[in-house]
Amino acid sequence: MSQDRLAKLECTVCHAINYYSTRNKKTIKERLEKKKHCTHCKKHTLHKETK
């Protein structure tokens, strides 16, 4: 897995980086948004990709 394909997913509520995901930057131009479980908030929240 190459470093340039990795995307950090940050919780929109507490701003903690909880997950790392891969994406193809050539086909997917917009940033990733996924509903994931946040260990700090202890509930499912929206996680967005950061730089």
Secondary structure, 3 states (H helix, E strand, C coil): CCHHHEEEEEECCCCCEEEEEECCCCCCCCCCEEEEEECCCCEEEEEEEEC
